[in-house]
Amino acid sequence: MPFFVAPALLFASTLIADPMTDNRNAYNKCLKTYSNEQLEAATPAKDFGKGVRETCLDQRNAMMAAIVKDEMSYGGKKDEAERYATEEADGVVAAYTGSYPDYLSGNIRFGD
């Protein structure tokens, strides 16, 4: 294989849509926007923790559905796939709720 073909194939493979990654990124982007709005408003961490779980539900559900579909494509059981999807979605939220107090006290915003 000529040396220039391998990089071209590698680049092309990055252009293939990955619903799980795309939906995870959409959920993360929505939560980042929400979190930065709350930081601008100086929302207390306790209130942020409640609100962040109730926002971006369409993106959360889309991410979870993509995870379930992916897990089941490997022969996983639906209930196990749903449990795993919930854990993954909760982990994304936990990253924001865990960081929020430090970001609030340091006047820092979530970036790219």
All heavy atoms as an XYZ file, in Angstrom:
860
protein
N       0.854     -1.176      0.000
C       0.000      0.000      0.000
C       0.897      1.234      0.000
O       1.763      1.360      0.854
C      -0.886     -0.015      1.249
C      -1.806      1.165      1.340
S      -2.875      1.251      2.821
C      -3.627     -0.324      2.918
N       0.686      2.133     -0.939
C       1.480      3.353     -0.968
C       1.332      4.124      0.340
O       0.283      4.094      0.976
C       0.902      4.141     -2.152
C       0.206      3.132     -2.996
C      -0.236      2.051     -2.068
N       2.399      4.835      0.704
C       2.426      5.524      1.991
C       1.342      6.589      2.134
O       0.932      6.914      3.227
C       3.811      6.141      2.236
C       4.100      7.329      1.370
C       3.807      8.601      1.795
C       4.665      7.168      0.111
C       4.075      9.697      0.992
C       4.932      8.248     -0.695
C       4.630      9.520     -0.258
N       0.833      7.134      1.064
C      -0.180      8.187      1.171
C      -1.600      7.628      1.293
O      -2.517      8.348      1.653
C      -0.104      9.148     -0.027
C      -0.302      8.478     -1.357
C      -1.568      8.281     -1.868
C       0.793      8.032     -2.087
C      -1.745      7.654     -3.084
C       0.623      7.404     -3.311
C      -0.653      7.204     -3.813
N      -1.802      6.355      1.043
C      -3.131      5.766      1.110
C      -3.556      5.550      2.565
O      -4.699      5.833      2.931
C      -3.196      4.452      0.318
C      -4.539      3.761      0.527
C      -2.950      4.710     -1.160
N      -2.651      5.081      3.406
C      -2.997      4.803      4.801
C      -3.504      6.053      5.513
O      -4.547      6.004      6.167
C      -1.814      4.191      5.530
N      -2.825      7.198      5.438
C      -3.372      8.402      6.092
C      -4.727      8.810      5.515
O      -5.605      9.254      6.249
C      -2.315      9.474      5.827
C      -1.060      8.731      5.580
C      -1.487      7.448      4.920
N      -4.908      8.630      4.226
C      -6.190      8.977      3.610
C      -7.302      8.082      4.147
O      -8.405      8.549      4.430
C      -6.101      8.868      2.094
N      -7.018      6.795      4.315
C      -8.013      5.886      4.867
C      -8.313      6.216      6.328
O      -9.459      6.163      6.768
C      -7.539      4.434      4.743
C      -7.504      3.861      3.331
C      -6.880      2.466      3.351
C      -8.895      3.813      2.729
N      -7.290      6.560      7.068
C      -7.476      6.932      8.460
C      -8.345      8.178      8.559
O      -9.281      8.243      9.362
C      -6.120      7.165      9.143
C      -6.168      7.517     10.617
C      -6.812      6.380     11.412
C      -4.768      7.779     11.129
N      -8.077      9.169      7.743
C      -8.869     10.397      7.737
C     -10.312     10.087      7.344
O     -11.252     10.575      7.965
C      -8.271     11.434      6.793
C      -9.108     12.672      6.668
C      -9.149     13.597      7.704
C      -9.873     12.912      5.544
C      -9.931     14.735      7.612
C     -10.654     14.041      5.431
C     -10.688     14.960      6.472
N     -10.510      9.283      6.340
C     -11.851      8.933      5.877
C     -12.637      8.229      6.974
O     -13.841      8.448      7.127
C     -11.780      8.076      4.629
N     -11.967      7.414      7.758
C     -12.666      6.692      8.819
C     -13.175      7.645      9.898
O     -14.139      7.342     10.588
C     -11.772      5.620      9.432
O     -10.732      6.202     10.180
N     -12.534      8.793     10.059
C     -13.000      9.762     11.048
C     -14.240     10.497     10.573
O     -14.916     11.139     11.364
C     -11.900     10.791     11.397
O     -11.598     11.561     10.224
C     -10.660     10.126     11.935
N     -14.537     10.422      9.290
C     -15.707     11.100      8.748
C     -16.981     10.265      8.866
O     -18.072     10.775      8.664
C     -15.467     11.460      7.274
C     -14.296     12.404      7.003
C     -14.136     12.618      5.508
C     -14.487     13.722      7.722
N     -16.844      8.993      9.199
C     -17.999      8.123      9.351
C     -18.717      8.508     10.642
O     -18.115      8.624     11.697
C     -17.569      6.639      9.392
C     -16.907      6.255      8.064
C     -18.751      5.743      9.700
C     -16.279      4.890      8.063
N     -20.011      8.704     10.524
C     -20.799      9.118     11.684
C     -20.841      8.009     12.728
O     -21.043      6.846     12.411
C     -22.201      9.475     11.246
N     -20.652      8.369     13.963
C     -20.759      7.456     15.092
C     -21.863      8.003     15.990
O     -21.633      8.961     16.735
C     -19.426      7.379     15.831
C     -19.490      6.505     17.081
O     -20.519      5.839     17.296
O     -18.517      6.516     17.844
N     -23.063      7.441     15.905
C     -24.190      7.980     16.661
C     -23.927      8.074     18.163
O     -24.352      9.038     18.806
C     -25.331      7.002     16.371
C     -24.955      6.338     15.100
C     -23.454      6.303     15.086
N     -23.232      7.110     18.731
C     -22.978      7.146     20.160
C     -22.115      8.355     20.520
O     -22.426      9.107     21.444
C     -22.314      5.852     20.633
C     -22.398      5.671     22.127
S     -22.046      4.012     22.685
C     -20.367      3.784     22.181
N     -21.040      8.552     19.780
C     -20.151      9.687     20.041
C     -20.847     11.005     19.738
O     -20.741     11.960     20.514
C     -18.856      9.552     19.211
O     -18.210      8.340     19.586
C     -17.929     10.718     19.441
N     -21.557     11.059     18.625
C     -22.260     12.290     18.253
C     -23.281     12.687     19.316
O     -23.371     13.858     19.702
C     -22.953     12.128     16.901
C     -21.973     11.984     15.751
O     -20.769     12.267     15.933
O     -22.413     11.564     14.661
N     -24.029     11.712     19.808
C     -25.035     12.009     20.834
C     -24.402     12.353     22.175
O     -24.902     13.212     22.897
C     -26.013     10.838     20.972
C     -26.988     10.798     19.826
O     -27.742     11.742     19.621
N     -26.972      9.732     19.055
N     -23.310     11.695     22.508
C     -22.592     12.038     23.753
C     -22.061     13.473     23.668
O     -22.166     14.241     24.618
C     -21.446     11.063     24.001
C     -20.703     11.315     25.309
C     -19.505     10.390     25.461
N     -19.863      8.993     25.335
C     -20.261      8.208     26.338
N     -20.368      8.703     27.543
N     -20.543      6.943     26.131
N     -21.522     13.831     22.517
C     -21.014     15.189     22.332
C     -22.133     16.222     22.402
O     -21.954     17.302     22.966
C     -20.258     15.306     21.010
C     -18.932     14.581     21.037
O     -18.395     14.264     22.097
N     -18.389     14.286     19.866
N     -23.289     15.894     21.827
C     -24.429     16.817     21.881
C     -24.900     17.012     23.322
O     -25.214     18.140     23.729
C     -25.562     16.298     21.006
N     -24.946     15.936     24.086
C     -25.356     16.030     25.488
C     -24.341     16.858     26.277
O     -24.704     17.750     27.040
C     -25.503     14.628     26.071
C     -26.033     14.574     27.490
C     -27.082     15.385     27.902
C     -25.500     13.681     28.417
C     -27.577     15.315     29.202
C     -25.989     13.598     29.703
C     -27.030     14.424     30.088
O     -27.519     14.354     31.376
N     -23.083     16.583     26.054
C     -22.027     17.310     26.736
C     -22.085     18.804     26.384
O     -21.955     19.660     27.261
C     -20.675     16.713     26.349
C     -19.641     16.902     27.416
O     -19.860     17.575     28.406
N     -18.497     16.293     27.208
N     -22.292     19.108     25.113
C     -22.356     20.506     24.679
C     -23.534     21.227     25.340
O     -23.394     22.352     25.808
C     -22.485     20.567     23.156
C     -22.532     21.973     22.615
C     -22.627     21.981     21.094
C     -22.682     23.418     20.585
N     -22.846     23.461     19.134
N     -24.674     20.558     25.394
C     -25.845     21.152     26.030
C     -25.589     21.406     27.513
O     -25.911     22.478     28.036
C     -27.054     20.235     25.840
S     -28.588     20.890     26.525
N     -25.012     20.431     28.199
C     -24.710     20.600     29.624
C     -23.677     21.692     29.852
O     -23.764     22.442     30.827
C     -24.235     19.281     30.227
C     -25.289     18.203     30.406
C     -24.648     16.927     30.940
C     -26.413     18.653     31.313
N     -22.721     21.799     28.958
C     -21.708     22.850     29.081
C     -22.355     24.228     28.962
O     -22.071     25.129     29.760
C     -20.627     22.667     28.021
C     -19.539     23.738     28.077
C     -18.443     23.490     27.079
C     -18.968     23.601     25.679
N     -17.936     23.531     24.653
N     -23.238     24.380     27.986
C     -23.934     25.651     27.800
C     -24.765     25.982     29.036
O     -24.696     27.108     29.563
C     -24.835     25.596     26.550
O     -24.001     25.357     25.411
C     -25.613     26.875     26.365
N     -25.517     25.016     29.510
C     -26.341     25.215     30.709
C     -25.455     25.582     31.907
O     -25.762     26.514     32.655
C     -27.150     23.958     31.018
C     -27.897     24.042     32.323
C     -29.089     24.748     32.421
C     -27.403     23.414     33.465
C     -29.766     24.833     33.623
C     -28.080     23.502     34.672
C     -29.259     24.207     34.743
O     -29.922     24.291     35.955
N     -24.370     24.840     32.084
C     -23.484     25.071     33.229
C     -22.883     26.465     33.188
O     -22.824     27.157     34.216
C     -22.373     24.019     33.256
O     -22.935     22.731     33.398
N     -22.449     26.893     32.023
C     -21.867     28.233     31.912
C     -22.905     29.321     32.171
O     -22.587     30.355     32.773
C     -21.198     28.411     30.552
C     -19.870     27.679     30.482
O     -19.237     27.415     31.505
N     -19.441     27.335     29.281
N     -24.152     29.082     31.743
C     -25.220     30.038     32.052
C     -25.430     30.130     33.561
O     -25.631     31.223     34.103
C     -26.526     29.618     31.367
C     -26.505     29.785     29.865
C     -27.673     29.106     29.163
O     -28.481     28.400     29.835
O     -27.790     29.274     27.935
N     -25.383     28.988     34.226
C     -25.559     28.967     35.677
C     -24.380     29.616     36.397
O     -24.562     30.294     37.412
C     -25.776     27.534     36.167
C     -27.018     26.878     35.602
C     -28.262     27.703     35.799
O     -28.648     27.991     36.931
N     -28.904     28.096     34.711
N     -23.184     29.436     35.858
C     -22.012     30.092     36.436
C     -22.119     31.604     36.284
O     -21.792     32.350     37.212
C     -20.726     29.568     35.782
C     -20.334     28.147     36.175
C     -19.280     27.601     35.224
C     -19.847     28.093     37.623
N     -22.567     32.057     35.131
C     -22.757     33.499     34.908
C     -23.762     34.072     35.899
O     -23.607     35.197     36.374
C     -23.223     33.778     33.472
C     -22.146     33.626     32.430
C     -21.014     34.633     32.568
O     -21.262     35.802     32.943
O     -19.859     34.244     32.314
N     -24.791     33.293     36.206
C     -25.829     33.742     37.137
C     -25.431     33.510     38.596
O     -26.183     33.886     39.501
C     -27.132     33.009     36.841
N     -24.268     32.914     38.813
C     -23.771     32.585     40.147
C     -24.774     31.724     40.927
O     -24.990     31.910     42.120
C     -23.395     33.843     40.928
N     -25.359     30.770     40.238
C     -26.301     29.838     40.862
C     -25.556     29.000     41.895
O     -24.501     28.438     41.585
C     -26.919     28.919     39.790
O     -27.578     29.730     38.814
C     -27.895     27.938     40.396
N     -26.073     28.904     43.110
C     -25.406     28.077     44.123
C     -25.294     26.621     43.655
O     -26.161     26.115     42.936
C     -26.331     28.180     45.340
C     -27.105     29.452     45.126
C     -27.257     29.586     43.638
N     -24.236     25.959     44.079
C     -23.963     24.582     43.655
C     -25.136     23.651     43.963
O     -25.460     22.773     43.158
C     -22.684     24.076     44.305
N     -25.777     23.836     45.102
C     -26.903     22.977     45.476
C     -28.031     23.100     44.445
O     -28.596     22.089     44.021
C     -27.402     23.376     46.861
C     -28.572     22.589     47.362
C     -28.969     23.073     48.754
C     -30.310     22.479     49.149
N     -30.789     23.029     50.413
N     -28.341     24.321     44.045
C     -29.397     24.538     43.058
C     -28.963     24.048     41.675
O     -29.777     23.504     40.925
C     -29.776     26.019     43.000
C     -30.388     26.497     44.306
O     -30.980     25.678     45.035
O     -30.268     27.710     44.598
N     -27.706     24.240     41.358
C     -27.186     23.752     40.084
C     -27.327     22.238     40.012
O     -27.751     21.691     38.994
C     -25.716     24.147     39.900
C     -25.077     23.495     38.711
C     -25.303     23.978     37.445
C     -24.271     22.377     38.860
C     -24.737     23.364     36.324
C     -23.691     21.754     37.762
C     -23.929     22.257     36.495
N     -26.988     21.564     41.090
C     -27.058     20.108     41.129
C     -28.453     19.578     40.858
O     -28.619     18.535     40.234
N     -29.460     20.299     41.316
C     -30.843     19.899     41.045
C     -31.200     20.176     39.586
O     -31.768     19.335     38.909
C     -31.798     20.656     41.963
C     -31.699     20.277     43.414
C     -32.625     21.129     44.255
C     -32.410     20.891     45.737
N     -33.200     21.834     46.547
N     -30.867     21.360     39.114
C     -31.247     21.784     37.770
C     -30.563     21.024     36.656
O     -31.170     20.739     35.623
N     -29.307     20.689     36.854
C     -28.547     20.035     35.785
C     -29.112     18.654     35.455
O     -28.994     18.183     34.331
C     -27.040     19.986     36.120
C     -26.739     18.925     37.181
C     -26.206     19.750     34.879
N     -29.741     18.036     36.413
C     -30.336     16.709     36.169
C     -31.636     16.804     35.367
O     -32.119     15.814     34.848
C     -30.592     16.001     37.493
C     -29.317     15.543     38.157
C     -29.578     14.929     39.539
N     -28.343     14.492     40.157
C     -27.494     15.278     40.788
N     -27.733     16.571     40.878
N     -26.391     14.793     41.326
N     -32.208     18.003     35.313
C     -33.492     18.194     34.637
C     -33.356     18.906     33.292
O     -34.370     19.196     32.658
C     -34.421     18.988     35.556
C     -34.701     18.277     36.871
C     -35.395     19.158     37.892
O     -35.641     20.349     37.609
O     -35.668     18.651     38.990
N     -32.158     19.192     32.885
C     -31.955     19.910     31.628
C     -31.387     18.974     30.573
O     -30.891     17.894     30.889
C     -31.036     21.138     31.841
O     -31.109     21.972     30.701
C     -29.597     20.731     32.087
N     -31.477     19.365     29.337
C     -30.899     18.622     28.216
C     -31.422     17.188     28.123
O     -30.702     16.269     27.733
C     -29.370     18.614     28.308
S     -28.622     20.245     28.404
N     -32.680     16.993     28.475
C     -33.233     15.641     28.519
C     -33.321     14.998     27.138
O     -33.128     13.781     27.014
C     -34.591     15.638     29.219
C     -34.539     16.005     30.705
C     -35.942     15.988     31.298
C     -33.616     15.081     31.481
N     -33.599     15.786     26.102
C     -33.645     15.209     24.751
C     -32.284     14.645     24.356
O     -32.186     13.550     23.812
C     -34.094     16.250     23.718
C     -35.565     16.613     23.859
O     -36.326     15.847     24.487
O     -35.945     17.681     23.336
N     -31.214     15.410     24.661
C     -29.869     14.964     24.329
C     -29.464     13.759     25.186
O     -28.819     12.830     24.700
C     -28.863     16.109     24.519
C     -29.037     17.238     23.548
C     -30.068     18.274     23.985
O     -30.841     18.082     24.906
N     -30.073     19.402     23.286
N     -29.856     13.780     26.447
C     -29.559     12.649     27.330
C     -30.237     11.385     26.804
O     -29.612     10.319     26.708
C     -30.033     12.954     28.750
C     -29.810     11.803     29.730
C     -30.430     12.119     31.092
N     -30.374     10.999     31.988
C     -29.434     10.785     32.911
N     -28.452     11.641     33.056
N     -29.479      9.725     33.687
N     -31.516     11.499     26.469
C     -32.258     10.342     25.977
C     -31.689      9.825     24.659
O     -31.619      8.608     24.447
C     -33.742     10.680     25.838
C     -34.404     10.888     27.185
O     -33.941     10.405     28.209
N     -35.495     11.636     27.193
N     -31.271     10.737     23.790
C     -30.672     10.321     22.512
C     -29.348      9.596     22.748
O     -29.066      8.577     22.112
C     -30.469     11.526     21.604
N     -28.548     10.104     23.671
C     -27.277      9.455     23.987
C     -27.525      8.066     24.566
O     -26.891      7.082     24.161
C     -26.478     10.294     24.983
C     -25.117      9.697     25.321
S     -24.261     10.567     26.647
C     -24.642      9.496     28.015
N     -28.470      7.973     25.476
C     -28.761      6.687     26.097
C     -29.300      5.686     25.078
O     -28.907      4.516     25.090
C     -29.733      6.877     27.262
C     -29.090      7.595     28.446
S     -30.244      7.961     29.789
C     -30.773      6.331     30.247
N     -30.144      6.150     24.177
C     -30.678      5.258     23.141
C     -29.568      4.742     22.235
O     -29.554      3.564     21.855
C     -31.741      5.984     22.320
N     -28.632      5.608     21.896
C     -27.505      5.191     21.054
C     -26.624      4.173     21.775
O     -26.148      3.208     21.167
C     -26.690      6.408     20.625
N     -26.415      4.381     23.068
C     -25.613      3.428     23.849
C     -26.316      2.074     23.918
O     -25.690      1.029     23.720
C     -25.320      3.977     25.259
C     -24.364      5.169     25.170
C     -24.744      2.890     26.167
C     -24.177      5.918     26.477
N     -27.612      2.092     24.183
C     -28.374      0.844     24.260
C     -28.299      0.111     22.923
O     -28.032     -1.095     22.873
C     -29.842      1.105     24.673
C     -30.697     -0.140     24.475
C     -29.903      1.583     26.116
N     -28.501      0.831     21.850
C     -28.446      0.207     20.517
C     -27.067     -0.401     20.267
O     -26.950     -1.521     19.770
C     -28.766      1.248     19.449
C     -28.794      0.680     18.054
C     -29.173      1.733     17.029
C     -29.162      1.133     15.635
N     -29.503      2.120     14.615
N     -26.027      0.335     20.631
C     -24.669     -0.159     20.431
C     -24.403     -1.408     21.271
O     -23.865     -2.398     20.771
C     -23.661      0.945     20.780
C     -22.239      0.540     20.477
O     -21.920      0.353     19.286
O     -21.440      0.404     21.435
N     -24.781     -1.359     22.531
C     -24.562     -2.506     23.418
C     -25.320     -3.738     22.928
O     -24.797     -4.851     22.957
C     -24.988     -2.167     24.851
C     -24.059     -1.200     25.554
C     -22.685     -1.781     25.787
O     -22.577     -2.893     26.347
O     -21.698     -1.130     25.415
N     -26.534     -3.534     22.469
C     -27.333     -4.662     21.997
C     -26.807     -5.215     20.676
O     -26.978     -6.397     20.395
C     -28.796     -4.263     21.896
C     -29.397     -4.032     23.296
S     -31.133     -3.627     23.268
C     -31.816     -5.161     22.671
N     -26.122     -4.392     19.901
C     -25.546     -4.884     18.647
C     -24.427     -5.888     18.903
O     -24.069     -6.657     18.023
C     -25.029     -3.720     17.790
O     -23.820     -3.196     18.305
N     -23.887     -5.871     20.128
C     -22.858     -6.837     20.511
C     -23.451     -8.020     21.260
O     -22.727     -8.801     21.877
C     -21.789     -6.165     21.375
C     -20.990     -5.129     20.640
C     -21.161     -3.773     20.906
C     -20.077     -5.490     19.658
C     -20.428     -2.815     20.223
C     -19.353     -4.546     18.966
C     -19.531     -3.202     19.259
O     -18.818     -2.256     18.574
N     -24.778     -8.100     21.264
C     -25.434     -9.232     21.909
C     -25.800     -9.006     23.358
O     -26.175     -9.947     24.057
N     -25.707     -7.765     23.818
C     -26.054     -7.474     25.199
C     -27.554     -7.553     25.439
O     -28.349     -7.434     24.517
N     -27.928     -7.764     26.676
C     -29.337     -7.805     27.055
C     -29.833     -6.372     27.244
O     -29.089     -5.504     27.700
C     -29.520     -8.598     28.344
C     -29.165    -10.051     28.195
C     -29.364    -10.800     29.495
C     -28.967    -12.250     29.324
N     -29.089    -12.998     30.555
N     -31.096     -6.154     26.896
C     -31.650     -4.803     26.923
C     -31.578     -4.171     28.314
O     -31.167     -3.024     28.445
C     -33.084     -4.786     26.420
C     -33.628     -3.378     26.289
C     -34.964     -3.324     25.621
C     -35.370     -1.863     25.464
N     -36.649     -1.709     24.830
N     -31.937     -4.898     29.356
C     -31.919     -4.310     30.694
C     -30.501     -3.947     31.129
O     -30.276     -2.906     31.751
C     -32.603     -5.207     31.725
C     -31.934     -6.556     31.909
O     -31.330     -7.073     30.938
O     -32.025     -7.102     33.025
N     -29.534     -4.779     30.768
C     -28.134     -4.466     31.093
C     -27.653     -3.256     30.284
O     -26.934     -2.406     30.800
C     -27.250     -5.669     30.821
C     -27.483     -6.826     31.769
C     -26.683     -8.070     31.391
O     -25.950     -8.058     30.381
O     -26.812     -9.067     32.122
N     -28.051     -3.190     29.031
C     -27.667     -2.067     28.175
C     -28.271     -0.765     28.693
O     -27.606      0.276     28.705
C     -28.106     -2.331     26.735
N     -29.504     -0.826     29.148
C     -30.156      0.372     29.693
C     -29.497      0.819     30.995
O     -29.326      2.006     31.231
C     -31.646      0.110     29.906
C     -32.418      0.022     28.604
C     -33.858     -0.423     28.771
O     -34.203     -0.998     29.843
O     -34.634     -0.209     27.819
N     -29.126     -0.145     31.810
C     -28.426      0.182     33.064
C     -27.086      0.851     32.765
O     -26.725      1.856     33.380
C     -28.216     -1.101     33.886
C     -28.594     -0.968     35.310
C     -28.437     -2.202     36.184
N     -28.091     -3.468     35.585
C     -28.975     -4.408     35.250
N     -30.257     -4.207     35.431
N     -28.579     -5.546     34.727
N     -26.371      0.288     31.806
C     -25.083      0.854     31.417
C     -25.266      2.270     30.847
O     -24.505      3.180     31.179
C     -24.400     -0.055     30.397
C     -23.113      0.501     29.853
C     -21.994      0.651     30.676
C     -23.002      0.894     28.521
C     -20.816      1.168     30.184
C     -21.823      1.413     28.023
C     -20.737      1.551     28.861
O     -19.563      2.076     28.371
N     -26.292      2.457     30.018
C     -26.551      3.776     29.430
C     -26.861      4.798     30.519
O     -26.387      5.942     30.463
C     -27.696      3.690     28.428
N     -27.626      4.390     31.509
C     -27.939      5.287     32.627
C     -26.674      5.650     33.395
O     -26.465      6.815     33.751
C     -28.979      4.635     33.565
O     -30.171      4.398     32.813
C     -29.288      5.520     34.754
N     -25.821      4.668     33.638
C     -24.552      4.936     34.329
C     -23.698      5.923     33.539
O     -23.085      6.824     34.116
C     -23.767      3.634     34.533
C     -24.366      2.702     35.545
C     -23.658      1.354     35.578
O     -22.615      1.171     34.904
O     -24.163      0.453     36.286
N     -23.640      5.742     32.235
C     -22.852      6.640     31.395
C     -23.408      8.066     31.433
O     -22.659      9.030     31.570
C     -22.817      6.132     29.949
C     -21.961      4.902     29.761
C     -20.486      5.189     29.993
O     -19.928      6.057     29.312
O     -19.889      4.539     30.868
N     -24.724      8.195     31.307
C     -25.346      9.519     31.333
C     -25.160     10.175     32.704
O     -24.856     11.369     32.791
C     -26.826      9.417     30.981
N     -25.311      9.394     33.754
C     -25.105      9.926     35.103
C     -23.651     10.348     35.308
O     -23.377     11.322     36.019
C     -25.498      8.890     36.157
C     -27.001      8.676     36.249
O     -27.774      9.474     35.660
O     -27.411      7.688     36.902
N     -22.734      9.638     34.676
C     -21.318     10.004     34.772
C     -21.019     11.344     34.124
O     -20.200     12.118     34.632
N     -21.687     11.631     33.028
C     -21.502     12.927     32.367
C     -21.995     14.034     33.299
O     -21.313     15.038     33.499
C     -22.233     12.977     31.003
C     -22.157     14.365     30.398
C     -21.653     11.942     30.045
N     -23.169     13.840     33.891
C     -23.718     14.833     34.821
C     -22.794     14.991     36.031
O     -22.525     16.110     36.480
C     -25.147     14.450     35.263
C     -25.626     15.344     36.401
C     -26.101     14.538     34.096
N     -22.288     13.877     36.537
C     -21.410     13.918     37.711
C     -20.145     14.733     37.444
O     -19.630     15.409     38.346
C     -21.052     12.508     38.150
N     -19.662     14.686     36.226
C     -18.475     15.480     35.887
C     -18.758     16.971     36.049
O     -17.903     17.735     36.510
C     -18.022     15.171     34.463
N     -19.950     17.381     35.682
C     -20.319     18.793     35.820
C     -20.621     19.151     37.270
O     -20.157     20.181     37.768
C     -21.507     19.133     34.912
C     -21.082     19.287     33.478
C     -21.126     18.212     32.605
C     -20.590     20.493     33.001
C     -20.710     18.334     31.293
C     -20.167     20.629     31.692
C     -20.233     19.545     30.844
O     -19.790     19.666     29.544
N     -21.399     18.319     37.961
C     -21.735     18.647     39.350
C     -20.499     18.595     40.243
O     -20.394     19.372     41.185
C     -22.825     17.704     39.910
O     -22.395     16.351     39.798
C     -24.136     17.900     39.181
N     -19.564     17.714     39.929
C     -18.341     17.640     40.716
C     -17.417     18.823     40.523
O     -16.736     19.261     41.453
N     -17.408     19.380     39.319
C     -16.521     20.505     39.002
C     -17.140     21.857     39.306
O     -16.426     22.835     39.517
C     -16.166     20.487     37.509
O     -15.631     19.276     37.123
N     -18.449     21.911     39.300
C     -19.148     23.186     39.383
C     -18.727     24.055     40.576
O     -18.447     25.249     40.395
C     -20.666     22.962     39.394
C     -21.460     24.243     39.335
C     -21.750     24.845     38.121
C     -21.912     24.867     40.494
C     -22.466     26.024     38.052
C     -22.626     26.043     40.446
C     -22.904     26.617     39.217
O     -23.603     27.798     39.166
N     -18.656     23.523     41.794
C     -18.288     24.391     42.921
C     -16.921     25.071     42.736
O     -16.768     26.255     43.056
C     -18.273     23.448     44.127
C     -19.192     22.338     43.737
C     -18.992     22.170     42.255
N     -15.954     24.334     42.210
C     -14.634     24.929     41.984
C     -14.678     25.979     40.884
O     -14.031     27.017     40.985
C     -13.610     23.849     41.625
C     -13.298     22.942     42.801
O     -13.451     23.366     43.966
O     -12.908     21.782     42.552
N     -15.426     25.693     39.840
C     -15.568     26.662     38.757
C     -16.267     27.918     39.264
O     -15.892     29.033     38.908
C     -16.353     26.051     37.583
C     -15.513     25.190     36.678
C     -14.776     24.127     37.167
C     -15.471     25.434     35.321
C     -14.007     23.332     36.327
C     -14.713     24.637     34.476
C     -13.990     23.599     34.983
O     -13.227     22.824     34.152
N     -17.276     27.744     40.103
C     -18.012     28.880     40.649
C     -17.115     29.732     41.541
O     -17.049     30.955     41.371
C     -19.228     28.382     41.435
C     -20.142     29.446     42.028
C     -20.746     30.322     40.934
C     -21.246     28.786     42.853
N     -16.370     29.105     42.427
C     -15.525     29.865     43.351
C     -14.325     30.486     42.636
O     -13.829     31.527     43.071
C     -15.047     28.979     44.507
O     -14.171     27.979     44.042
N     -13.887     29.888     41.537
C     -12.742     30.415     40.802
C     -13.128     31.306     39.633
O     -12.265     31.757     38.890
N     -14.445     31.521     39.463
C     -14.941     32.329     38.338
C     -14.407     31.793     37.003
O     -13.967     32.537     36.152
C     -14.610     33.809     38.519
C     -15.468     34.681     37.641
O     -16.592     34.325     37.306
N     -14.930     35.820     37.250
N     -14.472     30.480     36.858
C     -13.990     29.783     35.668
C     -15.207     29.287     34.889
O     -16.256     29.018     35.475
C     -13.098     28.588     36.056
C     -11.936     29.061     36.924
C     -12.589     27.848     34.836
C     -11.180     27.929     37.601
N     -15.064     29.141     33.587
C     -16.149     28.622     32.764
C     -15.716     27.318     32.110
O     -14.529     27.096     31.867
C     -16.556     29.625     31.676
C     -17.010     30.971     32.212
C     -18.256     30.812     33.087
N     -18.693     32.062     33.678
C     -18.453     32.432     34.936
N     -17.752     31.657     35.737
N     -18.919     33.565     35.396
N     -16.699     26.473     31.815
C     -16.422     25.235     31.082
C     -16.083     25.605     29.656
O     -16.772     26.394     29.025
C     -17.633     24.298     31.122
C     -17.905     23.726     32.483
C     -18.798     24.342     33.339
C     -17.244     22.586     32.915
C     -19.055     23.822     34.610
C     -17.491     22.055     34.175
C     -18.398     22.678     35.018
N     -15.007     25.043     29.142
C     -14.563     25.356     27.786
C     -14.699     24.166     26.863
O     -15.320     23.166     27.194
N     -14.074     24.305     25.719
C     -14.147     23.238     24.715
C     -13.210     22.122     25.025
O     -12.247     22.052     25.514
C     -13.848     23.797     23.322
C     -14.956     24.740     22.894
O     -16.126     24.487     23.243
O     -14.647     25.730     22.191
